[in-house]
Amino acid sequence: MTARQEPVNTGFSTRQVHSGATARPSTPRTIPIHLTAGFPFESFAQAEAHFDAGEGFGYTRVGNPTLDAVERKLADLEGGASALLLASGQAAVTVALLCLAGAGDHIVCARHVYEGTRGLLTENFARLGIDVTWVDSTHDAEQWRAAIRPNTKAFFAESISNARNDVLDIAAISAVGRERGIPLVVDNTFATPYLLRPLEHGAAVVVHSASKFLSGQGAVLGGVIVDDGAFDEETAGHLYPQLTERRTPEAPSLVERFGARARMSQMRDSVASRLGPTPSPLSAFFIGQGIETLSLRVQRQSSNALSVARWLAARAEIEYVDYVGLESHPSHLIAQKYLPNGYGSVFTVTLRGGREQARRFIEALEVFTHMTHLGDVRSLVLHPASTSHAQRTAAERAQLGVTEGTVRLSVGIEDESDLIADLDRALRATLMPTESEEELT
Ligand SMILES: *Cc1c(COP(=O)(O)O)cnc(C)c1O
């Protein structure tokens, strides 16, 4: 595109808008931040072509070169056909599922999912007339088969679940869905594409909270959907009239226009661009920068986490450690198949003694930061029973592997010895008498 002419002989107000308003052409080595609401059309014909066939860039809610670069990077790393970057992980889950399901439809979801996803399905989707069935097992495909109804439009689960660290048997569960044309949507936030690529095992769609490991440094929020681009009209067409039917007799359907990529076209052009959860190009830039070091961070986080988990499991103050990298975890065998490069770095630890012990532990930690976030270069700690899971009953929490003594750790890239020294000091603090107890003695 040619640089715009600078305005001449115009007033101050015109010049403050139009002078120096474009960068001189150059090629930065990093992904440039196209922080702009939109893009001038080069010609009348190009404007027409953009609206007709989506050619080029017009308005950032529909597409932006910075977002596009990060989308191509993520599609490639997950082994998908295309990706859609969104403003948060919640937006990614929402857009992916609303592409597939609408009023009168049904979704089968793993019971062990992020609390925000559970709330989305039980409250928001319920009000839209979308039903959900919760399935306890992340490996018993028969439980998933039994939950299918004629109006089931999606299976949803996390590759490594929050909070129990169960690993999804993606091949087994996606195969049951495929028999009926139902896609498996996998939230791959905890594993990242470095450790696990669900599309390679039969999932059709992957979502992430890019706020976590992908950006990696906790500076921005983001989400992404990656689609396998293999929508099969023959086996699945009957479930998705929004993809196969013409809106008017003259307008070709999405499948007629985009073939096996129809699903992504529906997500991008129909669901996301209408609901509007577009990320800032600045956030997209940070996510793109973060991804460039993903493998290094995740390797280090996984090896730190394994050491920390083993060390904690041997301590008398600890009742149990739910880390899938430990031989004692019920998903350990499945994890060996799906996670050959590391077991991730987010898991829960349950202290003997309940909430008071958990409180003292968290308050004594110095290297670990007490906050509700995960996948950061910094190590983080949270007490789910009083925060993320506070609205659940004690019985529900127990089923989810969250009791009063449970704390969630997200292990960062610090030196392993400093993390263990910090945990050691904090565990000792849980055994100290409190001031009020001291007064009594
Ligand atoms: C954080 C998280 C989400 C939600 O993502 P946001 O970016 O916070 O909206 C979804 N799924 C999982 C597993 C998460 O950890």
The ligand as a Gaussian input file, in Angstrom:
#p B3LYP/6-31G(d) Opt

LIG

0 1
 C       -8.094000     -19.550000      32.963000
 C       -8.771000     -20.673000      32.270000
 C       -9.869000     -20.439000      31.434000
 C      -10.449000     -19.062000      31.239000
 O       -9.544000     -18.240000      30.608000
 P       -9.481000     -16.644000      30.788000
 O       -8.392000     -16.238000      29.878000
 O       -9.199000     -16.365000      32.231000
 O      -10.817000     -16.124000      30.381000
 C      -10.426000     -21.529000      30.793000
 N       -9.962000     -22.780000      30.959000
 C       -8.913000     -23.029000      31.777000
 C       -8.448000     -24.438000      31.939000
 C       -8.276000     -22.007000      32.451000
 O       -7.246000     -22.252000      33.264000

